[in-house]
């Protein structure tokens, strides 16, 4: 089990993006929009997006969220100091990875060995690459291939210097589903309901934070994002087949104070609620 990760899109939202061709109304700039359902689209089986951060920045998380990639889709991440270097001599190259990050493979040989290619998948899925050692490059490129698709949709881009505490969250993590639907009962006893979209949420406690983690990590995230802007919570980056179900693209629904419990030791609780649209 890996320590929890909390990321913001501040670096990628400030980047200059370019991409393969997209139809009018679904441009690559949609990847910098909080509304994950407002997608960037490419009418092809292959696509790419390039991000220019303006200067070399340390990155430890790269993600394309809310995509429609099939179980056979895959992606490749490259980083370089120049744009030409991305396809020439990249400083970082992930090689081909499953575009659905809960999978362990994506090709025909993998498919022949599983009985359910959709296991662990959701209506839309995420491509997530968390690096234990940060990479520092100005330019980043993600190439996508989906041999089963006639078009590729992606909802959000994260290039982030993500927060990961030295001590993991404490026991008592809560992961659940909130359902704001309304249910009434008529005088005749019939159920009358109005179904609304369900949202996942997670509540967790961090009980052994250093002062640096509390003040330079979580404080900065809360100050920048508040309760209105998006964050990405990965309770366990090593969750494997459960990565999609456990990762939450959402917002902090409340900002709780950091508690100084002992000299140099701080506590913090977080509640993240999913953004679905």
C-alpha positions, 0 to 999 in steps of 0.5 A, spaced: 500 500 500 502 506 498 501 513 502 495 517 499 496 522 494 493 529 494 494 533 487 492 540 484 492 542 477 495 549 478 501 547 474 498 544 468 492 549 468 498 555 467 501 551 461 500 552 454 497 546 451 497 544 444 494 537 441 492 533 435 486 536 431 479 536 435 473 538 432 470 545 433 467 546 440 471 541 444 478 544 444 484 542 448 483 547 452 477 544 455 483 539 459 484 546 463 476 546 465 474 544 472 468 541 468 470 534 467 464 532 462 466 538 458 471 534 454 477 535 449 476 530 443 480 527 437 476 524 431 481 518 431 484 512 434 490 516 436 491 523 439 496 527 443 497 533 447 503 537 449 504 541 455 509 547 455 510 549 463 514 555 461 520 553 465 522 546 468 518 544 474 518 538 478 512 533 476 511 527 480 504 526 477 501 526 470 494 524 469 488 524 464 482 524 467 475 522 465 476 519 458 473 514 454 478 509 452 477 502 451 480 496 455 485 495 449 487 503 449 494 505 451 498 511 452 505 514 453 508 520 457 515 523 455 518 529 458 524 534 455 527 540 456 525 542 448 519 541 444 523 537 439 526 533 444 519 530 446 519 525 440 527 526 439 531 525 445 526 525 451 529 526 458 523 521 461 519 516 457 514 512 460 513 507 455 507 504 453 502 504 459 494 502 459 490 508 458 485 505 464 490 505 470 487 499 473 489 495 468 495 491 468 496 490 460 492 492 454 494 488 448 491 482 445 495 477 449 493 480 455 486 480 453 486 472 452 488 471 459 482 475 462 475 473 463 472 480 464 476 486 460 471 491 464 473 489 471 474 495 475 472 500 470 467 505 471 463 509 465 469 513 464 476 512 467 483 515 468 490 515 466 494 516 472 502 515 473 505 517 479 512 518 480 516 516 486 521 520 484 519 527 481 521 529 474 523 536 472 522 538 465 519 544 461 515 540 456 511 534 457 507 530 451 502 524 452 500 520 446 494 516 446 492 510 442 485 506 442 484 501 436 477 500 438 475 507 438 472 512 433 474 518 437 478 519 444 475 524 449 478 526 455 476 531 461 481 533 465 489 534 465 493 534 471 501 535 471 502 536 478 507 536 484 503 532 488 503 532 496 504 525 499 505 525 506 511 521 509 506 518 514 500 515 511 493 516 513 490 513 519 486 507 520 479 509 519 478 511 512 471 512 510 470 511 502 462 512 500 457 514 495 453 520 496 446 519 493 442 526 493 436 523 490 429 524 493 424 519 495 417 520 497 411 516 498 404 518 495 398 517 500 396 511 496 403 508 498 407 508 491 414 510 491 415 517 487 422 518 486 427 523 483 434 520 481 440 525 481 447 523 480 451 519 485 457 522 488 463 518 491 466 521 497 472 520 502 474 522 509 481 521 512 485 523 517 493 525 517 495 524 524 503 525 524 504 530 519 510 534 520 510 542 520 513 543 513 507 538 511 502 542 514 504 549 512 507 548 506 503 542 503 496 542 505 495 549 507 498 551 500 493 546 497 487 549 501 489 556 500 489 555 492 483 551 491 478 552 497 472 549 497 470 551 489 476 548 485 478 541 484 483 536 487 485 529 485 485 524 491 488 517 490 488 514 497 492 508 495 497 509 488 498 502 489 490 500 489 491 496 482 484 493 480 481 498 485 484 504 482 479 507 478 473 506 484 478 509 489 481 515 486 476 521 486 476 527 482 473 532 486 473 538 491 474 539 498 467 540 501 470 543 508 476 546 510 478 543 517 484 546 521 490 543 522 491 541 530 498 542 533 498 536 537 505 535 540 511 539 538 512 539 531 507 534 530 500 536 526 493 533 525 489 534 519 482 531 517 480 531 509 473 530 506 473 530 498 467 530 494 467 527 487 465 532 481 461 528 476 460 534 471 
